Amino acid sequence: MIKFFGKDKIRVIHSVQELTKTEYAIAFRVGDGDFHYVKRGKNGVWYHKPGSNTIRRIKREEVFADEWTSPGGFITYNSKLVLLAVHE
């Protein structure tokens, strides 16, 4: 992603405290042949859109849990959690 978007647009971070005022956070995971990401809004609330479902809030505890599970439990996202800072 960094290669595609460029280092001036996206970077890996270790904590949301590293965000600047012009960035937002994305949490990204891979699992079972698929990927999923969660976006942190400027209001500090995390959101995601699982599959064809509507956009939903997701609790911080769920974002930083050891794994994510898709609605219905069909896919488990259990890779290392990667936090990204995306410049607006």
N, C-alpha and C positions, 0 to 999 in steps of 0.2 A: 504494500500500500504506500509506503514511504517513497519507494522508487517511482511508482505511478503518479502520485499526487505531488511529490517534491517535499524536501525538508522544510521549505518555507511555509507549507500548508498543513503538515501533519508531523507529529513527533511522538515518540514513546515517553511516557511519564510513569512514575512509581506511586504517585499520590495526587489527588485532585487539588491539593494545596499548591502544586507546581503550576497550575493554570494561570495565565495572564488574563487581564480584563477583556481581551479580544479573542479568547479561546473557549471552547466547550469540550467536555470529556466524552469519549466513547469507550465503553468496555466491550471487549471482543473475545469470543471463544469459538472453538471448533469441536465438532464431535460427530461421530456416526455419519460421515460423508456430507456434512452440512456445516454451516456457520450461523452465528447469531450475534447481534450486537445490541447494546443498550446505550442510549444517549442521556446525558445529564443536562437538563435545561439550565438556563441562567438563574432560575429560581432555586437551584439545588436539588430539584426533584428528578429522579431517574424515570425514563420512559422506554418502552419497547413495543414492537409490533410483531407478535409471533404469527408467522404465516399469513393467512388471509384474514386474520382477526383485526379488530380495530386497535388503535394505539392505546396502550394501557400504562398506568403508573406501575412501577415495580419498587419494592422496598429496598433500601440500601443494603440491608442484611442479605437479601436474596441476590443482589448484584455481586456481593463479595463472598457468597457461599462457595463451597468446594466445587459445586457443579450446578448447571441449570438443566431443567427438564422441560421439554416442549409440552404444550397443552395436550392432554391425553397420554403423556408419557412415552410417546413414540421415539423421541430422540433425546439422548443425553449429551450435553455439551460439557465435557470434562477436561478440556485442555487447560493449559496455564491461562490465567486471565491476563490479558494484555490491555493496559490503559493507554489511550491515545489522546493527545491534545490536538484539537483541530482548530486552526485559525479561521475565523469567519471571513 
